[in-house]
Amino acid sequence: MNVLVTGATGFIGNHVVVRLLEEGYRVTAVARNGKRAAALPWYGSVEFIATDIHDPSTLERLRPNAFDAVIHLAWPGLPNYKALTHLESTLPAECRFLKSLVTAGTQRLLVSGTCFEYGLRSGCLDESTPPQPVTPYGMAKNTLRGYLEALRDVHPFHLQWVRLFYMHGKGQSPKSLLSQLDAAIDEGETVFNMSGGEQLRDYLSVEAVASHLVSLMENPAFDGIVNVCSGNPVSVRRLVEERITARGSSIRLNLGYYPYPDYEPMAFWGDTRKLSRLLDDSSGA
C-alpha cells in the first residue's frame, strides 16, 4: 500500500511517516524544504518530493492515482491562528489542491482539522457539537471541511476529517509552551513567565497522534469527523509543573505574566468515545 503524506517534515508529519514505515507501508513524503527532510532518519526509506503543494505544477509530479491513500497535514502560517492569510490565500489554495487530487483519482483522503473549529465552546466537545470558529485559522479549516463534503457529492471519495487537539513531543515548535520552558531551563533561567495556567486543555503525545492517524486511515468503514485527543482535561499549570519536575529543575513560575488567549475558552477538551470505537474496529479488522 502506497501512502502520500503532505507536510511530512512538520511536527505531526514527521511522526506519521515514521509510523507508516514501521507498519510496512510505502511512503511518498512531500514538503517544501528538502534540506530539512534530508536531515530526518526516514529520508532514505521514502520517495521524497520537495515542492509547494499549492504550486499548480505539483500535481504532475505527485501522480495522485498512484496512491492508495493520502494523509494531508500541510498547512502554512502556524502558529499564528489569527492571520487573515488562512482565509485569503491558504483556503482557496487548499481547495484547488485537494480537488485536483480527487479529480485525478485519489479515493481515500485523511485531512487534519483542528479543535479551533469548535470556537469558544466550553466543556467536553464531541463531533456533533456545531462548529463556531472565531479565528481565521479555525474558520478556514471548517470551511475547507464543508467544501470537501460538497466535493464528495460531485466526485465520490472517502473523506476522513480528524480534529486535532493539543500535542506535545519531540520536534514541536520552539514557540510552543513546553519548548519555551525547556529552553529556559537549558539556559539556566530562574523564572519562567506564563499565564495564570488555570485553563484546562486536552494534550496528547505526538507519537500517539501519529499512531491514531495511521489506524484511522486503515479503517475502511470510517468516513466523517473524529476528534483525535486524550479526553483528559489538564490545567496548563499542571502540565508545566510536571515538566519542571521531570527535568529536575527548580525554575520558578511567574504566573499571570501573560493574559489568557482571547480565542480559546478557559476549559475545553475532546470526547474520545468515537475515536475509541474506531480504533477498536481498526485493531479488530
C-alpha positions in Angstrom: 0.0 0.0 0.0 1.4 3.4 -1.1 0.6 6.4 1.1 1.2 10.1 0.3 1.9 12.3 3.3 1.9 16.1 2.9 3.6 18.3 5.4 5.9 15.3 6.0 8.7 17.3 7.7 6.3 19.0 10.1 5.7 18.2 13.8 3.0 15.7 13.1 4.0 14.6 9.6 7.5 13.5 10.7 6.0 11.1 13.2 3.3 9.9 10.8 6.0 9.0 8.3 7.9 7.0 10.9 4.7 5.2 12.0 3.8 4.3 8.4 7.2 2.9 7.8 7.0 0.8 11.0 3.8 -0.6 9.7 5.4 -1.6 6.4 3.8 1.0 4.1 5.4 2.5 1.0 5.6 6.3 1.6 5.8 9.3 -0.7 6.6 12.2 1.6 6.0 15.8 0.4 7.3 19.1 1.9 8.8 22.3 0.8 12.2 22.1 2.5 14.3 19.3 1.0 17.3 20.1 3.3 15.2 19.7 6.4 13.9 16.4 5.0 17.4 15.1 4.3 18.3 15.5 7.9 15.5 13.2 9.1 16.2 9.5 9.7 13.5 8.3 7.4 14.7 10.2 4.3 16.4 7.3 2.6 13.4 5.0 3.2 10.7 7.1 1.3 10.2 8.7 -2.0 10.6 12.4 -1.1 9.3 15.2 -3.3 10.4 18.8 -2.4 7.6 21.0 -3.6 5.0 23.6 -2.6 1.7 21.7 -2.9 -0.1 24.9 -3.7 2.0 25.3 -6.9 -0.2 24.2 -9.8 2.7 22.2 -11.3 2.9 20.0 -8.2 0.1 17.7 -9.3 2.1 16.4 -12.3 4.9 15.3 -10.0 2.7 13.6 -7.5 0.8 11.2 -9.8 -2.4 11.0 -7.5 -3.7 7.8 -8.9 -0.6 6.0 -7.8 -1.5 6.3 -4.1 -3.9 4.1 -2.1 -4.4 6.9 0.5 -3.4 10.5 1.2 -2.7 11.9 4.7 -2.9 15.6 4.2 -1.2 17.5 7.1 0.4 20.5 5.4 -0.9 24.0 6.4 1.4 27.1 6.3 1.3 30.1 8.7 1.0 28.4 12.1 1.0 29.1 15.0 -0.4 32.5 14.0 -4.1 31.5 14.2 -5.3 35.0 13.6 -3.5 35.6 10.3 -6.0 36.5 7.6 -3.8 34.6 5.1 -5.5 31.4 6.3 -8.7 32.6 4.7 -7.4 34.8 1.9 -4.7 32.6 0.4 -4.3 29.2 2.1 -8.0 28.2 2.0 -8.5 28.7 -1.8 -5.2 27.1 -2.5 -6.2 24.1 -0.3 -9.5 23.7 -2.2 -7.7 23.7 -5.5 -5.0 21.2 -4.4 -7.4 18.7 -2.8 -9.9 18.9 -5.7 -7.1 18.2 -8.1 -6.1 15.1 -6.1 -9.7 13.9 -6.0 -10.5 14.5 -9.7 -7.1 12.9 -10.7 -8.0 9.7 -8.9 -7.5 9.9 -5.2 -10.1 7.7 -3.4 -9.0 7.9 0.2 -8.3 11.2 1.8 -7.5 11.8 5.5 -7.2 15.6 6.4 -6.2 17.2 9.6 -8.8 19.5 11.1 -8.5 21.4 14.4 -10.2 21.9 17.7 -10.3 25.6 16.8 -13.3 24.7 14.6 -15.3 24.5 17.8 -14.5 28.1 18.7 -15.3 29.3 22.2 -17.4 26.4 23.3 -16.5 25.1 26.7 -16.5 21.6 28.3 -16.4 18.2 26.7 -16.8 18.6 22.9 -17.9 15.8 20.7 -18.1 15.6 16.9 -21.8 16.5 16.9 -21.1 19.9 18.5 -21.8 22.5 15.9 -18.6 24.3 15.0 -18.4 28.1 15.7 -14.8 29.1 14.9 -13.6 32.5 15.9 -10.1 32.6 14.4 -9.3 32.8 10.7 -7.4 29.5 11.0 -10.4 27.8 12.5 -12.8 29.4 10.0 -10.5 28.3 7.1 -10.3 24.7 8.3 -14.1 24.5 8.9 -14.8 25.9 5.5 -12.4 23.5 3.9 -14.2 20.6 5.5 -17.5 21.9 4.2 -16.0 22.3 0.7 -14.7 18.7 0.7 -18.1 17.4 1.8 -19.7 19.2 -1.1 -17.0 18.0 -3.4 -17.6 14.4 -2.3 -21.2 14.7 -3.5 -19.9 15.5 -7.0 -16.8 13.4 -7.1 -17.2 10.5 -4.6 -14.3 9.7 -2.4 -13.6 8.5 1.1 -13.1 11.5 3.4 -11.7 11.3 7.0 -11.6 14.6 8.8 -9.6 14.4 12.1 -10.0 17.3 14.6 -6.6 17.5 16.3 -6.4 19.0 19.8 -3.1 19.9 21.6 0.1 17.8 21.2 3.5 17.7 22.7 6.6 15.7 22.0 9.9 15.7 20.0 10.0 18.2 17.2 7.4 20.6 18.5 7.6 24.2 17.6 10.2 26.3 19.5 7.3 28.7 20.1 5.2 26.1 22.0 4.8 26.4 25.7 6.9 23.3 26.7 9.6 24.1 24.2 10.0 27.6 25.7 10.0 26.1 29.1 12.7 23.6 28.1 14.8 26.4 26.6 14.5 28.5 29.7 15.7 25.5 31.9 18.5 24.7 29.5 19.7 28.3 29.6 19.7 28.4 33.4 16.8 30.8 33.8 15.5 31.1 37.3 12.0 32.4 36.4 9.6 31.3 33.7 6.9 33.8 32.6 3.5 32.3 31.7 -0.3 32.9 32.0 -2.2 32.1 35.2 -2.2 28.5 34.0 -5.7 27.7 35.2 -7.1 26.9 31.7 -8.0 23.3 31.1 -6.7 21.7 27.9 -6.5 18.4 26.2 -3.0 17.1 25.5 -1.8 14.0 23.7 1.7 12.9 22.8 2.5 13.4 19.1 3.6 9.8 18.9 0.0 8.7 20.0 -1.5 11.2 17.5 0.6 9.7 14.6 -0.4 6.2 15.6 -4.1 7.1 15.7 -4.0 8.8 12.3 -2.5 5.7 10.7 -5.0 3.4 12.4 -7.9 5.6 11.3 -6.5 5.5 7.7 -6.5 1.8 7.9 -10.2 1.7 8.9 -12.2 1.4 5.6 -15.5 1.9 7.4 -14.7 5.3 8.8 -15.9 8.3 6.8 -16.6 11.6 8.5 -15.3 13.6 11.5 -13.5 12.4 14.6 -11.7 14.0 17.5 -8.1 12.9 18.0 -7.3 13.8 21.6 -6.8 12.3 25.1 -10.2 13.1 26.5 -8.4 14.1 29.8 -8.5 17.8 30.7 -5.4 19.0 32.5 -4.5 22.5 33.6 -1.7 24.3 31.8 -0.1 25.0 35.1 -0.1 21.3 36.0 1.4 20.4 32.6 4.2 22.9 33.2 4.8 21.8 36.8 5.0 18.2 35.7 7.6 19.1 33.1 9.7 21.0 35.6 9.6 18.0 38.0 10.6 15.6 35.1 13.5 17.9 34.2 14.7 18.1 37.9 14.5 21.9 37.7 13.9 24.5 40.4 12.8 27.2 38.0 10.1 29.4 39.4 6.8 30.1 37.7 5.8 33.8 37.2 2.1 33.1 36.9 -0.2 35.7 35.4 2.6 37.4 33.4 0.8 36.8 30.1 -3.0 37.3 29.6 -5.2 34.3 28.7 -5.7 34.0 25.0 -9.0 35.6 23.8 -9.6 33.0 21.1 -9.9 30.0 23.5 -12.4 29.1 26.3 -11.0 28.6 29.7 -11.9 24.9 29.8 -12.4 22.5 26.9 -11.4 19.0 25.9 -12.4 16.4 23.4 -14.8 13.5 23.7 -13.0 10.3 22.7 -15.8 7.8 22.5 -16.0 7.8 18.7 -12.2 7.7 18.4 -12.0 4.7 20.8 -14.7 2.9 18.9 -13.0 3.4 15.5 -9.6 2.4 16.9 -11.1 -0.8 18.3 -12.7 -1.5 14.9 -9.4 -0.9 13.2 -7.4 -3.2 15.5 -10.0 -5.9 15.1 -10.0 -5.7 11.3 
